[in-house]
Amino acid sequence: MLVLGVDPGTATTGYGLVEETPDGTLVARAYGVITTPAELSQGERLLQLFTQLETLIQLHRPDEGAVEKLFFEKNVTTGMAVSQARGVILLAMAKMGISGYEYAPVEIKRSVAGYGGAKKAQMQEMVRLLLQLPAVPRPDDAADALAIAICHHQNRNLRVILEAGSA
């Protein structure tokens, strides 16, 4: 099972592809960021994000996708731009026939680090350890996307166990 995790943003969107092998090991197949130039209009940036994500999906053919839910702190303007990027990401997944799942930041932290209040450095180190990588993935957005994919794998496996128990 290959999962595409996406950390949404307009300027920088992180992506991570994590595969679960038959023995249950999680392996990072690819990760990185999609960036859009600041001088483009918001519509042009969203179109570029959509196009690049569509190409990424065609190249890797993930089975499912997961994206971080929006978390508003103080900057509503940034939150609105991120929500637009999330919509484009979910649209690209749907267009390419991939089921898209959403996880709140606290769910991702709990799944990866075992604690919903984990700090960024803790999360990055857990991603490195869980995927047996030689170094913490860079940039941060890529590490976050890998964490989202790991979270989905763990939640998916739990759903499978619970469904089997209720049958």
ZAPABA-874678 format. One record per residue (C-alpha): residue number from 1; x, y, z. Coordinates in nm, 2 decimals, padded with zeros to 4 digits. Layout:
// residues N
ATOM, pagu, x, y, z
ATOM, NUM, X, Y, Z
...
This chain:
// residues 167
ATOM, pagu, x, y, z
ATOM, 1, 00.00, 00.00, 00.00
ATOM, 2, 00.15, 00.33, -00.12
ATOM, 3, 00.02, 00.64, 00.05
ATOM, 4, 00.07, 01.00, -00.06
ATOM, 5, 00.09, 01.24, 00.24
ATOM, 6, 00.05, 01.61, 00.17
ATOM, 7, 00.13, 01.91, 00.39
ATOM, 8, -00.07, 02.19, 00.22
ATOM, 9, 00.06, 02.54, 00.14
ATOM, 10, 00.04, 02.79, -00.14
ATOM, 11, 00.41, 02.88, -00.15
ATOM, 12, 00.54, 02.54, -00.04
ATOM, 13, 00.35, 02.21, -00.03
ATOM, 14, 00.52, 01.91, 00.11
ATOM, 15, 00.47, 01.56, -00.02
ATOM, 16, 00.58, 01.22, 00.10
ATOM, 17, 00.51, 00.88, -00.04
ATOM, 18, 00.53, 00.60, 00.21
ATOM, 19, 00.48, 00.23, 00.13
ATOM, 20, 00.40, -00.05, 00.37
ATOM, 21, 00.59, -00.36, 00.27
ATOM, 22, 00.43, -00.71, 00.32
ATOM, 23, 00.62, -00.75, 00.65
ATOM, 24, 00.46, -00.43, 00.78
ATOM, 25, 00.77, -00.21, 00.75
ATOM, 26, 00.71, 00.15, 00.63
ATOM, 27, 00.95, 00.28, 00.36
ATOM, 28, 00.98, 00.63, 00.22
ATOM, 29, 00.96, 00.60, -00.16
ATOM, 30, 00.99, 00.97, -00.24
ATOM, 31, 00.95, 01.31, -00.07
ATOM, 32, 01.00, 01.67, -00.14
ATOM, 33, 00.82, 02.00, -00.20
ATOM, 34, 00.61, 02.17, -00.46
ATOM, 35, 00.69, 02.54, -00.47
ATOM, 36, 00.51, 02.82, -00.65
ATOM, 37, 00.66, 03.16, -00.73
ATOM, 38, 00.54, 03.45, -00.51
ATOM, 39, 00.50, 03.68, -00.82
ATOM, 40, 00.21, 03.46, -00.96
ATOM, 41, -00.15, 03.54, -00.88
ATOM, 42, -00.32, 03.31, -00.63
ATOM, 43, -00.52, 03.14, -00.91
ATOM, 44, -00.20, 03.08, -01.10
ATOM, 45, -00.03, 02.94, -00.79
ATOM, 46, -00.32, 02.70, -00.73
ATOM, 47, -00.32, 02.59, -01.09
ATOM, 48, 00.05, 02.52, -01.07
ATOM, 49, 00.01, 02.32, -00.75
ATOM, 50, -00.27, 02.12, -00.91
ATOM, 51, -00.07, 02.05, -01.22
ATOM, 52, 00.25, 01.95, -01.03
ATOM, 53, 00.05, 01.73, -00.79
ATOM, 54, -00.13, 01.56, -01.08
ATOM, 55, 00.21, 01.48, -01.24
ATOM, 56, 00.34, 01.35, -00.91
ATOM, 57, 00.03, 01.12, -00.87
ATOM, 58, 00.07, 00.99, -01.23
ATOM, 59, 00.44, 00.92, -01.17
ATOM, 60, 00.40, 00.73, -00.84
ATOM, 61, 00.05, 00.59, -00.86
ATOM, 62, -00.03, 00.60, -00.49
ATOM, 63, -00.32, 00.39, -00.36
ATOM, 64, -00.45, 00.65, -00.12
ATOM, 65, -00.38, 01.00, -00.01
ATOM, 66, -00.38, 01.19, 00.32
ATOM, 67, -00.37, 01.57, 00.39
ATOM, 68, -00.34, 01.77, 00.70
ATOM, 69, -00.66, 01.94, 00.82
ATOM, 70, -00.66, 02.31, 00.85
ATOM, 71, -00.56, 02.45, 01.19
ATOM, 72, -00.63, 02.83, 01.24
ATOM, 73, -00.41, 03.00, 01.50
ATOM, 74, -00.40, 03.37, 01.45
ATOM, 75, -00.33, 03.45, 01.08
ATOM, 76, -00.67, 03.41, 00.90
ATOM, 77, -00.52, 03.53, 00.57
ATOM, 78, -00.26, 03.25, 00.57
ATOM, 79, -00.53, 03.01, 00.68
ATOM, 80, -00.75, 03.10, 00.39
ATOM, 81, -00.47, 03.05, 00.14
ATOM, 82, -00.39, 02.71, 00.29
ATOM, 83, -00.76, 02.61, 00.28
ATOM, 84, -00.76, 02.69, -00.09
ATOM, 85, -00.45, 02.48, -00.14
ATOM, 86, -00.62, 02.19, 00.05
ATOM, 87, -00.91, 02.21, -00.18
ATOM, 88, -00.69, 02.19, -00.48
ATOM, 89, -00.50, 01.89, -00.33
ATOM, 90, -00.83, 01.71, -00.25
ATOM, 91, -00.95, 01.78, -00.60
ATOM, 92, -00.63, 01.65, -00.76
ATOM, 93, -00.67, 01.33, -00.56
ATOM, 94, -01.03, 01.28, -00.65
ATOM, 95, -00.96, 01.35, -01.02
ATOM, 96, -00.69, 01.09, -01.02
ATOM, 97, -00.92, 00.83, -00.85
ATOM, 98, -00.74, 00.83, -00.51
ATOM, 99, -00.94, 00.83, -00.18
ATOM, 100, -00.83, 01.13, 00.02
ATOM, 101, -00.83, 01.13, 00.40
ATOM, 102, -00.78, 01.42, 00.64
ATOM, 103, -00.60, 01.43, 00.98
ATOM, 104, -00.58, 01.70, 01.24
ATOM, 105, -00.23, 01.80, 01.35
ATOM, 106, -00.29, 01.65, 01.70
ATOM, 107, -00.39, 01.32, 01.53
ATOM, 108, -00.07, 01.32, 01.32
ATOM, 109, 00.15, 01.39, 01.63
ATOM, 110, -00.02, 01.12, 01.83
ATOM, 111, 00.02, 00.86, 01.56
ATOM, 112, 00.38, 00.94, 01.49
ATOM, 113, 00.53, 01.05, 01.82
ATOM, 114, 00.27, 00.90, 02.06
ATOM, 115, 00.19, 01.24, 02.20
ATOM, 116, -00.05, 01.50, 02.06
ATOM, 117, 00.17, 01.79, 02.18
ATOM, 118, 00.50, 01.67, 02.03
ATOM, 119, 00.73, 01.94, 01.91
ATOM, 120, 00.85, 01.97, 01.55
ATOM, 121, 01.20, 01.83, 01.63
ATOM, 122, 01.05, 01.53, 01.80
ATOM, 123, 00.82, 01.46, 01.51
ATOM, 124, 01.10, 01.49, 01.26
ATOM, 125, 01.32, 01.25, 01.45
ATOM, 126, 01.03, 01.00, 01.48
ATOM, 127, 00.98, 01.02, 01.10
ATOM, 128, 01.35, 00.95, 01.05
ATOM, 129, 01.34, 00.65, 01.29
ATOM, 130, 01.01, 00.50, 01.17
ATOM, 131, 01.12, 00.52, 00.81
ATOM, 132, 01.48, 00.42, 00.89
ATOM, 133, 01.63, 00.72, 00.71
ATOM, 134, 01.99, 00.83, 00.76
ATOM, 135, 01.89, 01.19, 00.83
ATOM, 136, 01.58, 01.39, 00.91
ATOM, 137, 01.40, 01.47, 00.58
ATOM, 138, 01.44, 01.82, 00.46
ATOM, 139, 01.28, 02.06, 00.41
ATOM, 140, 01.04, 02.06, 00.71
ATOM, 141, 00.74, 02.05, 00.48
ATOM, 142, 00.86, 01.72, 00.33
ATOM, 143, 00.91, 01.57, 00.68
ATOM, 144, 00.56, 01.69, 00.78
ATOM, 145, 00.41, 01.52, 00.46
ATOM, 146, 00.59, 01.19, 00.55
ATOM, 147, 00.44, 01.22, 00.90
ATOM, 148, 00.09, 01.26, 00.75
ATOM, 149, 00.15, 00.94, 00.53
ATOM, 150, 00.27, 00.75, 00.84
ATOM, 151, -00.04, 00.86, 01.03
ATOM, 152, -00.26, 00.74, 00.75
ATOM, 153, -00.09, 00.40, 00.74
ATOM, 154, -00.14, 00.36, 01.12
ATOM, 155, -00.50, 00.47, 01.11
ATOM, 156, -00.58, 00.25, 00.81
ATOM, 157, -00.43, -00.05, 00.98
ATOM, 158, -00.64, 00.02, 01.29
ATOM, 159, -00.96, 00.05, 01.08
ATOM, 160, -00.89, -00.28, 00.92
ATOM, 161, -00.84, -00.45, 01.26
ATOM, 162, -01.16, -00.29, 01.40
ATOM, 163, -01.36, -00.39, 01.09
ATOM, 164, -01.23, -00.75, 01.11
ATOM, 165, -01.33, -00.76, 01.48
ATOM, 166, -01.68, -00.65, 01.42
ATOM, 167, -01.74, -00.89, 01.14
